[in-house]
Amino acid sequence: MKISIRKFLKSPYLNLTAAIVLLVTAAYEVYLGMEEFHLGAEHGLFVFSVIQILKVVPDIAEAVHDLNEGIEARKQANL
């Protein structure tokens, strides 16, 4: 059980989902504060969420690549 929780928490899909939610909420706060410029925590959260998304993209791209290779190998085996 402990291993599965750790695996779940390190999932790139969970990290991507959390980063996207953080990005959307921070972007909304930044948008609301556009009338008067003030540097606040939402700006830092916005930048942090973009960095988190960029960190997860290679993991997901690798998983998609491996999936495509698996599909091609299965097609070749069925021929």
ZAFI-755447 format. One record per residue: x, y, z of N, C-alpha, C, O, CB in turn. Coordinates in Angstrom, 2 decimals, decimal comma. Each point is the difference from the previous one (the first is absolute). Glycine has a CB too. Layout:
# residues N
@nX=X | nY=Y | nZ=Z | caX=X | caY=Y | caZ=Z | cX=X | cY=Y | cZ=Z | oX=X | oY=Y | oZ=Z | cbX=X | cbY=Y | cbZ=Z
...
//
This chain:
# residues 79
@nX=0,82 | nY=-1,20 | nZ=0,00 | caX=-0,82 | caY=1,20 | caZ=0,00 | cX=0,86 | cY=1,26 | cZ=0,00 | oX=-0,29 | oY=0,95 | oZ=-0,73 | cbX=-1,50 | cbY=-2,21 | cbZ=1,93
@nX=2,84 | nY=1,26 | nZ=-0,38 | caX=0,87 | caY=1,16 | caZ=0,08 | cX=0,68 | cY=0,28 | cZ=-1,34 | oX=0,17 | oY=1,15 | oZ=-0,39 | cbX=0,20 | cbY=-1,63 | cbZ=2,81
@nX=0,02 | nY=-0,59 | nZ=-3,12 | caX=0,66 | caY=0,15 | caZ=-1,30 | cX=-0,97 | cY=0,55 | cZ=-1,03 | oX=0,39 | oY=0,84 | oZ=-0,82 | cbX=1,15 | cbY=-2,75 | cbZ=1,38
@nX=-2,79 | nY=1,46 | nZ=-0,54 | caX=-0,96 | caY=0,49 | caZ=-1,00 | cX=-0,34 | cY=1,46 | cZ=0,22 | oX=-0,23 | oY=0,73 | oZ=-0,97 | cbX=-0,69 | cbY=-3,03 | cbZ=0,80
@nX=0,87 | nY=2,76 | nZ=1,42 | caX=-0,26 | caY=1,41 | caZ=0,28 | cX=1,17 | cY=0,84 | cZ=-0,49 | oX=-0,19 | oY=1,05 | oZ=-0,61 | cbX=-1,22 | cbY=-1,65 | cbZ=2,61
@nX=2,62 | nY=0,13 | nZ=-1,74 | caX=1,19 | caY=0,72 | caZ=-0,46 | cX=0,02 | cY=0,07 | cZ=-1,53 | oX=0,32 | oY=1,04 | oZ=-0,58 | cbX=0,95 | cbY=-1,79 | cbZ=2,64
@nX=-1,60 | nY=-0,36 | nZ=-2,70 | caX=-0,02 | caY=-0,04 | caZ=-1,47 | cX=-1,05 | cY=0,96 | cZ=-0,55 | oX=0,23 | oY=0,69 | oZ=-0,98 | cbX=0,55 | cbY=-3,09 | cbZ=1,04
@nX=-1,94 | nY=2,43 | nZ=0,59 | caX=-1,08 | caY=0,90 | caZ=-0,41 | cX=0,42 | cY=1,46 | cZ=0,14 | oX=-0,26 | oY=0,81 | oZ=-0,89 | cbX=-1,42 | cbY=-2,52 | cbZ=1,58
@nX=2,34 | nY=2,05 | nZ=0,42 | caX=0,40 | caY=1,38 | caZ=0,23 | cX=1,12 | cY=0,46 | cZ=-0,93 | oX=0,15 | oY=1,20 | oZ=-0,24 | cbX=-0,84 | cbY=-1,49 | cbZ=2,61
@nX=1,48 | nY=-0,64 | nZ=-2,89 | caX=1,08 | caY=0,35 | caZ=-0,93 | cX=-0,44 | cY=-0,09 | cZ=-1,45 | oX=0,81 | oY=0,17 | oZ=-0,91 | cbX=0,82 | cbY=-1,00 | cbZ=2,59
@nX=-2,91 | nY=0,57 | nZ=-1,91 | caX=-0,51 | caY=-0,13 | caZ=-1,35 | cX=0,10 | cY=1,31 | cZ=-0,77 | oX=-0,40 | oY=1,05 | oZ=0,51 | cbX=-1,15 | cbY=-2,84 | cbZ=0,28
@nX=2,09 | nY=1,76 | nZ=-2,01 | caX=0,08 | caY=1,23 | caZ=-0,78 | cX=-1,39 | cY=0,54 | cZ=-0,36 | oX=-0,16 | oY=1,20 | oZ=-0,19 | cbX=2,36 | cbY=-1,97 | cbZ=-0,72
@nX=-3,18 | nY=-0,11 | nZ=0,82 | caX=-1,35 | caY=0,46 | caZ=-0,34 | cX=-0,63 | cY=0,76 | cZ=1,17 | oX=-0,71 | oY=0,98 | oZ=-0,21 | cbX=0,46 | cbY=-2,93 | cbZ=-1,35
@nX=0,51 | nY=1,50 | nZ=2,77 | caX=-0,48 | caY=0,73 | caZ=1,18 | cX=0,70 | cY=1,35 | cZ=0,10 | oX=-0,64 | oY=1,02 | oZ=0,27 | cbX=0,18 | cbY=-3,19 | cbZ=0,92
@nX=1,76 | nY=2,17 | nZ=-1,42 | caX=0,75 | caY=1,26 | caZ=0,04 | cX=-0,47 | cY=0,96 | cZ=-1,08 | oX=-0,10 | oY=1,20 | oZ=0,24 | cbX=2,07 | cbY=-2,43 | cbZ=0,69
@nX=-2,25 | nY=0,71 | nZ=-2,11 | caX=-0,48 | caY=0,85 | caZ=-1,07 | cX=-1,37 | cY=0,58 | cZ=0,33 | oX=-0,25 | oY=1,18 | oZ=-0,23 | cbX=1,56 | cbY=-2,53 | cbZ=-1,41
@nX=-2,19 | nY=0,52 | nZ=2,17 | caX=-1,34 | caY=0,47 | caZ=0,36 | cX=0,08 | cY=1,08 | cZ=1,07 | oX=-0,67 | oY=1,02 | oZ=-0,10 | cbX=-0,27 | cbY=-3,27 | cbZ=-0,49
@nX=1,75 | nY=2,02 | nZ=1,61 | caX=0,15 | caY=1,00 | caZ=1,06 | cX=0,59 | cY=1,30 | cZ=-0,53 | oX=-0,44 | oY=1,09 | oZ=0,38 | cbX=0,74 | cbY=-2,94 | cbZ=1,27
@nX=0,68 | nY=1,74 | nZ=-2,54 | caX=0,62 | caY=1,20 | caZ=-0,57 | cX=-0,99 | cY=0,77 | cZ=-0,87 | oX=0,00 | oY=1,23 | oZ=0,00 | cbX=2,23 | cbY=-2,37 | cbZ=0,05
@nX=-3,07 | nY=0,44 | nZ=-0,80 | caX=-0,98 | caY=0,68 | caZ=-0,85 | cX=-1,04 | cY=0,71 | cZ=0,86 | oX=-0,39 | oY=1,13 | oZ=-0,30 | cbX=0,74 | cbY=-2,85 | cbZ=-1,51
@nX=-0,82 | nY=1,07 | nZ=2,88 | caX=-0,95 | caY=0,65 | caZ=0,90 | cX=0,63 | cY=1,24 | cZ=0,63 | oX=-0,64 | oY=1,05 | oZ=0,08 | cbX=-0,46 | cbY=-3,27 | cbZ=0,40
@nX=2,34 | nY=2,10 | nZ=-0,05 | caX=0,71 | caY=1,14 | caZ=0,58 | cX=0,18 | cY=1,11 | cZ=-1,03 | oX=-0,16 | oY=1,17 | oZ=0,32 | cbX=1,34 | cbY=-2,72 | cbZ=1,25
@nX=-0,86 | nY=1,19 | nZ=-2,80 | caX=0,17 | caY=0,98 | caZ=-1,07 | cX=-1,30 | cY=0,75 | cZ=-0,26 | oX=0,00 | oY=1,23 | oZ=-0,12 | cbX=1,78 | cbY=-2,67 | cbZ=-0,90
@nX=-2,87 | nY=0,72 | nZ=0,93 | caX=-1,29 | caY=0,63 | caZ=-0,30 | cX=-0,41 | cY=0,95 | cZ=1,12 | oX=-0,42 | oY=1,13 | oZ=-0,26 | cbX=-0,26 | cbY=-3,14 | cbZ=-1,08
@nX=0,80 | nY=1,56 | nZ=2,58 | caX=-0,42 | caY=0,85 | caZ=1,11 | cX=0,91 | cY=1,22 | cZ=0,16 | oX=-0,47 | oY=1,10 | oZ=0,27 | cbX=-0,46 | cbY=-3,12 | cbZ=0,88
@nX=2,24 | nY=1,82 | nZ=-1,33 | caX=0,92 | caY=1,14 | caZ=0,09 | cX=-0,21 | cY=0,97 | cZ=-1,15 | oX=0,05 | oY=1,21 | oZ=0,19 | cbX=1,61 | cbY=-2,67 | cbZ=0,98
@nX=-1,91 | nY=0,92 | nZ=-2,37 | caX=-0,24 | caY=0,87 | caZ=-1,16 | cX=-1,27 | cY=0,83 | cZ=0,21 | oX=-0,05 | oY=1,16 | oZ=-0,39 | cbX=1,20 | cbY=-2,83 | cbZ=-1,11
@nX=-2,16 | nY=1,08 | nZ=2,11 | caX=-1,23 | caY=0,73 | caZ=0,28 | cX=0,25 | cY=1,13 | cZ=0,99 | oX=-0,51 | oY=1,10 | oZ=-0,17 | cbX=-0,82 | cbY=-3,18 | cbZ=-0,28
@nX=2,11 | nY=1,81 | nZ=1,47 | caX=0,33 | caY=1,04 | caZ=0,97 | cX=0,83 | cY=1,11 | cZ=-0,63 | oX=-0,20 | oY=1,18 | oZ=0,30 | cbX=0,13 | cbY=-2,90 | cbZ=1,51
@nX=1,01 | nY=1,35 | nZ=-2,67 | caX=0,80 | caY=1,01 | caZ=-0,70 | cX=-0,90 | cY=0,85 | cZ=-0,90 | oX=0,15 | oY=1,22 | oZ=-0,07 | cbX=1,89 | cbY=-2,74 | cbZ=0,13
@nX=-2,97 | nY=0,87 | nZ=-0,74 | caX=-0,94 | caY=0,71 | caZ=-0,89 | cX=-0,85 | cY=0,99 | cZ=0,79 | oX=-0,22 | oY=1,12 | oZ=-0,45 | cbX=0,17 | cbY=-3,11 | cbZ=-1,08
@nX=-0,43 | nY=1,58 | nZ=2,69 | caX=-0,83 | caY=0,88 | caZ=0,81 | cX=0,77 | cY=1,22 | cZ=0,50 | oX=-0,58 | oY=1,07 | oZ=0,19 | cbX=-0,76 | cbY=-3,05 | cbZ=0,49
@nX=2,63 | nY=1,84 | nZ=-0,47 | caX=0,82 | caY=1,09 | caZ=0,50 | cX=0,66 | cY=0,83 | cZ=-1,07 | oX=0,94 | oY=0,75 | oZ=0,29 | cbX=-0,57 | cbY=-2,11 | cbZ=1,68
@nX=-0,82 | nY=1,24 | nZ=-3,23 | caX=0,66 | caY=0,72 | caZ=-1,09 | cX=-0,28 | cY=1,50 | cZ=0,01 | oX=0,78 | oY=0,77 | oZ=-0,57 | cbX=-0,93 | cbY=-2,84 | cbZ=-0,76
@nX=-0,94 | nY=2,50 | nZ=1,97 | caX=-0,33 | caY=1,42 | caZ=0,00 | cX=1,06 | cY=0,82 | cZ=0,72 | oX=0,39 | oY=1,07 | oZ=-0,47 | cbX=-2,81 | cbY=-1,65 | cbZ=0,39
@nX=2,88 | nY=0,08 | nZ=1,19 | caX=1,07 | caY=0,67 | caZ=0,73 | cX=1,11 | cY=-1,01 | cZ=0,23 | oX=-0,21 | oY=-1,07 | oZ=0,57 | cbX=-1,42 | cbY=2,68 | cbZ=0,56
@nX=2,81 | nY=-1,26 | nZ=-1,58 | caX=1,09 | caY=-0,97 | caZ=0,10 | cX=0,51 | cY=-0,08 | cZ=1,43 | oX=0,37 | oY=1,00 | oZ=0,61 | cbX=0,27 | cbY=-0,53 | cbZ=-2,98
@nX=-0,64 | nY=-1,65 | nZ=2,87 | caX=0,64 | caY=-0,29 | caZ=1,28 | cX=0,60 | cY=-1,39 | cZ=-0,10 | oX=-0,65 | oY=-0,94 | oZ=-0,46 | cbX=-0,97 | cbY=2,43 | cbZ=1,76
@nX=2,83 | nY=-1,60 | nZ=-0,87 | caX=0,70 | caY=-1,28 | caZ=-0,05 | cX=-0,40 | cY=-0,81 | cZ=1,23 | oX=0,28 | oY=0,39 | oZ=1,13 | cbX=1,67 | cbY=0,61 | cbZ=-2,43
@nX=-2,61 | nY=-2,12 | nZ=1,06 | caX=-0,50 | caY=-0,79 | caZ=1,11 | cX=0,38 | cY=-1,46 | cZ=-0,13 | oX=0,72 | oY=-0,40 | oZ=-0,92 | cbX=-2,59 | cbY=1,98 | cbZ=1,16
@nX=1,38 | nY=-2,36 | nZ=0,68 | caX=0,31 | caY=-1,42 | caZ=0,04 | cX=-0,52 | cY=-0,72 | cZ=-1,24 | oX=0,59 | oY=-0,98 | oZ=-0,43 | cbX=-0,66 | cbY=1,06 | cbZ=2,92
@nX=-1,03 | nY=0,41 | nZ=-3,06 | caX=-0,57 | caY=-0,67 | caZ=-1,17 | cX=0,95 | cY=0,02 | cZ=-1,19 | oX=-0,03 | oY=-0,90 | oZ=-0,83 | cbX=-2,23 | cbY=1,53 | cbZ=1,63
@nX=3,10 | nY=0,38 | nZ=-0,89 | caX=0,99 | caY=0,05 | caZ=-1,08 | cX=1,05 | cY=-1,10 | cZ=0,17 | oX=0,39 | oY=-0,66 | oZ=-0,96 | cbX=-0,77 | cbY=3,14 | cbZ=0,74
@nX=0,81 | nY=-2,66 | nZ=1,44 | caX=0,95 | caY=-1,08 | caZ=0,28 | cX=-0,61 | cY=-1,37 | cZ=-0,23 | oX=0,66 | oY=-0,89 | oZ=-0,53 | cbX=0,45 | cbY=2,37 | cbZ=2,18
@nX=-2,36 | nY=-1,65 | nZ=-1,25 | caX=-0,69 | caY=-1,27 | caZ=-0,23 | cX=-0,18 | cY=-0,27 | cZ=-1,48 | oX=0,10 | oY=-1,14 | oZ=-0,45 | cbX=-1,27 | cbY=1,40 | cbZ=2,63
@nX=0,91 | nY=0,78 | nZ=-2,95 | caX=-0,15 | caY=-0,15 | caZ=-1,45 | cX=1,31 | cY=-0,51 | cZ=-0,61 | oX=-0,01 | oY=-0,94 | oZ=-0,79 | cbX=-1,71 | cbY=2,79 | cbZ=0,75
@nX=2,83 | nY=-1,23 | nZ=0,40 | caX=1,31 | caY=-0,41 | caZ=-0,52 | cX=0,33 | cY=-1,42 | cZ=0,46 | oX=0,48 | oY=-0,81 | oZ=-0,79 | cbX=0,30 | cbY=3,22 | cbZ=0,79
@nX=-1,04 | nY=-2,71 | nZ=1,27 | caX=0,27 | caY=-1,33 | caZ=0,54 | cX=-0,79 | cY=-1,06 | cZ=-0,75 | oX=0,53 | oY=-1,07 | oZ=-0,31 | cbX=-0,08 | cbY=2,09 | cbZ=2,55
@nX=-1,72 | nY=-0,74 | nZ=-2,54 | caX=-0,82 | caY=-0,99 | caZ=-0,70 | cX=0,49 | cY=-0,23 | cZ=-1,43 | oX=-0,04 | oY=-1,12 | oZ=-0,49 | cbX=-1,91 | cbY=1,80 | cbZ=1,89
@nX=2,41 | nY=0,37 | nZ=-2,05 | caX=0,55 | caY=-0,16 | caZ=-1,36 | cX=1,25 | cY=-0,88 | cZ=0,05 | oX=0,18 | oY=-0,87 | oZ=-0,85 | cbX=-1,09 | cbY=3,13 | cbZ=0,17
@nX=1,77 | nY=-2,03 | nZ=1,67 | caX=1,21 | caY=-0,82 | caZ=0,14 | cX=-0,36 | cY=-1,45 | cZ=0,29 | oX=0,62 | oY=-0,91 | oZ=-0,56 | cbX=0,64 | cbY=2,92 | cbZ=1,39
@nX=-2,25 | nY=-2,24 | nZ=0,02 | caX=-0,42 | caY=-1,37 | caZ=0,30 | cX=-0,53 | cY=-0,70 | cZ=-1,25 | oX=0,28 | oY=-1,18 | oZ=-0,22 | cbX=-0,81 | cbY=1,87 | cbZ=2,57
@nX=-0,23 | nY=0,01 | nZ=-3,16 | caX=-0,52 | caY=-0,58 | caZ=-1,24 | cX=1,15 | cY=-0,35 | cZ=-0,93 | oX=0,00 | oY=-1,07 | oZ=-0,61 | cbX=-2,12 | cbY=2,40 | cbZ=0,84
@nX=3,09 | nY=-0,45 | nZ=-0,34 | caX=1,14 | caY=-0,27 | caZ=-0,88 | cX=0,83 | cY=-1,17 | cZ=0,50 | oX=0,59 | oY=-0,72 | oZ=-0,81 | cbX=-0,54 | cbY=3,13 | cbZ=0,21
@nX=0,00 | nY=-2,64 | nZ=1,92 | caX=0,74 | caY=-1,14 | caZ=0,53 | cX=-0,70 | cY=-1,32 | cZ=-0,30 | oX=0,67 | oY=-1,03 | oZ=-0,12 | cbX=0,20 | cbY=2,51 | cbZ=1,92
@nX=-2,18 | nY=-1,48 | nZ=-1,92 | caX=-0,76 | caY=-1,23 | caZ=-0,19 | cX=-0,12 | cY=-0,37 | cZ=-1,47 | oX=-0,17 | oY=-1,18 | oZ=-0,33 | cbX=-1,09 | cbY=1,69 | cbZ=2,42
@nX=1,33 | nY=0,45 | nZ=-2,97 | caX=-0,21 | caY=-0,25 | caZ=-1,43 | cX=0,94 | cY=-1,08 | cZ=-0,56 | oX=-0,48 | oY=-0,86 | oZ=-0,73 | cbX=-0,26 | cbY=3,24 | cbZ=0,51
@nX=2,03 | nY=-2,38 | nZ=0,53 | caX=0,86 | caY=-1,06 | caZ=-0,55 | cX=-0,40 | cY=-1,40 | cZ=0,46 | oX=0,08 | oY=-0,95 | oZ=-0,79 | cbX=1,76 | cbY=2,60 | cbZ=0,73
@nX=-2,28 | nY=-1,80 | nZ=1,31 | caX=-0,44 | caY=-1,31 | caZ=0,49 | cX=-1,21 | cY=-0,49 | cZ=-0,78 | oX=-0,07 | oY=-1,17 | oZ=-0,38 | cbX=0,94 | cbY=1,72 | cbZ=2,66
@nX=-1,81 | nY=0,34 | nZ=-2,51 | caX=-1,21 | caY=-0,39 | caZ=-0,72 | cX=0,31 | cY=-0,26 | cZ=-1,47 | oX=-0,55 | oY=-0,92 | oZ=-0,60 | cbX=-0,84 | cbY=2,27 | cbZ=2,19
@nX=2,28 | nY=-0,55 | nZ=-2,18 | caX=0,39 | caY=-0,23 | caZ=-1,39 | cX=0,70 | cY=-1,35 | cZ=-0,15 | oX=-0,21 | oY=-0,70 | oZ=-0,99 | cbX=0,42 | cbY=3,18 | cbZ=0,64
@nX=0,61 | nY=-2,84 | nZ=1,32 | caX=0,67 | caY=-1,30 | caZ=-0,05 | cX=-1,01 | cY=-1,15 | cZ=0,12 | oX=0,13 | oY=-1,02 | oZ=-0,68 | cbX=1,92 | cbY=2,07 | cbZ=1,69
@nX=-3,04 | nY=-0,86 | nZ=-0,16 | caX=-1,03 | caY=-1,03 | caZ=0,15 | cX=-0,80 | cY=-0,16 | cZ=-1,29 | oX=-0,34 | oY=-1,13 | oZ=-0,38 | cbX=0,20 | cbY=1,64 | cbZ=2,83
@nX=-0,17 | nY=0,58 | nZ=-3,11 | caX=-0,73 | caY=-0,06 | caZ=-1,27 | cX=0,86 | cY=-0,68 | cZ=-1,06 | oX=-0,51 | oY=-0,79 | oZ=-0,79 | cbX=-0,76 | cbY=2,89 | cbZ=1,38
@nX=2,56 | nY=-1,79 | nZ=-0,61 | caX=0,91 | caY=-0,62 | caZ=-0,96 | cX=0,07 | cY=-1,52 | cZ=0,23 | oX=-0,07 | oY=-0,78 | oZ=-0,95 | cbX=1,42 | cbY=2,92 | cbZ=0,84
@nX=-1,22 | nY=-2,54 | nZ=1,38 | caX=0,03 | caY=-1,43 | caZ=0,31 | cX=-1,31 | cY=-0,69 | cZ=-0,38 | oX=0,01 | oY=-1,13 | oZ=-0,48 | cbX=1,58 | cbY=1,61 | cbZ=2,35
@nX=-2,70 | nY=0,20 | nZ=-1,66 | caX=-1,30 | caY=-0,55 | caZ=-0,38 | cX=-0,08 | cY=-0,20 | cZ=-1,51 | oX=-0,50 | oY=-1,02 | oZ=-0,46 | cbX=-0,54 | cbY=2,13 | cbZ=2,45
@nX=1,51 | nY=-0,13 | nZ=-2,75 | caX=0,00 | caY=-0,12 | caZ=-1,46 | cX=0,89 | cY=-1,15 | cZ=-0,47 | oX=-0,34 | oY=-0,72 | oZ=-0,94 | cbX=-0,10 | cbY=3,18 | cbZ=0,78
@nX=1,59 | nY=-2,62 | nZ=0,81 | caX=0,89 | caY=-1,11 | caZ=-0,36 | cX=-0,67 | cY=-1,34 | cZ=0,29 | oX=0,13 | oY=-0,95 | oZ=-0,77 | cbX=1,87 | cbY=2,39 | cbZ=1,23
@nX=-2,72 | nY=-1,52 | nZ=0,66 | caX=-0,71 | caY=-1,21 | caZ=0,35 | cX=-1,10 | cY=-0,33 | cZ=-1,01 | oX=-0,21 | oY=-1,16 | oZ=-0,35 | cbX=0,72 | cbY=1,61 | cbZ=2,74
@nX=-1,21 | nY=0,57 | nZ=-2,83 | caX=-1,07 | caY=-0,19 | caZ=-1,00 | cX=0,61 | cY=-0,48 | cZ=-1,30 | oX=-0,53 | oY=-0,92 | oZ=-0,63 | cbX=-0,89 | cbY=2,71 | cbZ=1,71
@nX=2,53 | nY=-1,18 | nZ=-1,51 | caX=0,65 | caY=-0,42 | caZ=-1,24 | cX=0,53 | cY=-1,43 | cZ=0,11 | oX=-0,11 | oY=-0,77 | oZ=-0,95 | cbX=0,72 | cbY=3,16 | cbZ=0,47
@nX=-0,04 | nY=-2,76 | nZ=1,63 | caX=0,50 | caY=-1,36 | caZ=0,18 | cX=-1,14 | cY=-1,02 | cZ=-0,04 | oX=0,16 | oY=-1,09 | oZ=-0,53 | cbX=1,74 | cbY=1,99 | cbZ=1,90
@nX=-3,02 | nY=-0,53 | nZ=-0,81 | caX=-1,16 | caY=-0,90 | caZ=-0,01 | cX=-0,54 | cY=-0,16 | cZ=-1,42 | oX=-0,42 | oY=-1,09 | oZ=-0,39 | cbX=-0,15 | cbY=1,78 | cbZ=2,75
@nX=0,57 | nY=0,40 | nZ=-3,13 | caX=-0,43 | caY=-0,09 | caZ=-1,41 | cX=0,92 | cY=-0,92 | cZ=-0,79 | oX=-0,46 | oY=-0,81 | oZ=-0,81 | cbX=-0,49 | cbY=3,14 | cbZ=0,95
@nX=2,25 | nY=-2,20 | nZ=0,10 | caX=0,97 | caY=-0,84 | caZ=-0,70 | cX=-0,17 | cY=-1,46 | cZ=0,39 | oX=0,15 | oY=-0,88 | oZ=-0,85 | cbX=1,45 | cbY=2,81 | cbZ=0,76
@nX=-1,89 | nY=-2,21 | nZ=1,33 | caX=-0,16 | caY=-1,38 | caZ=0,47 | cX=-1,27 | cY=-0,63 | cZ=-0,58 | oX=-0,04 | oY=-1,21 | oZ=-0,20 | cbX=1,27 | cbY=1,80 | cbZ=2,32
@nX=-2,25 | nY=0,20 | nZ=-2,38 | caX=-1,25 | caY=-0,53 | caZ=-0,54 | cX=0,06 | cY=-0,23 | cZ=-1,51 | oX=-0,86 | oY=-0,68 | oZ=-0,55 | cbX=-0,33 | cbY=1,85 | cbZ=2,37
@nX=2,18 | nY=-0,62 | nZ=-2,49 | caX=0,11 | caY=-0,17 | caZ=-1,46 | cX=0,55 | cY=-1,31 | cZ=-0,32 | oX=0,17 | oY=-0,33 | oZ=-1,18 | cbX=0,12 | cbY=2,70 | cbZ=0,88
//
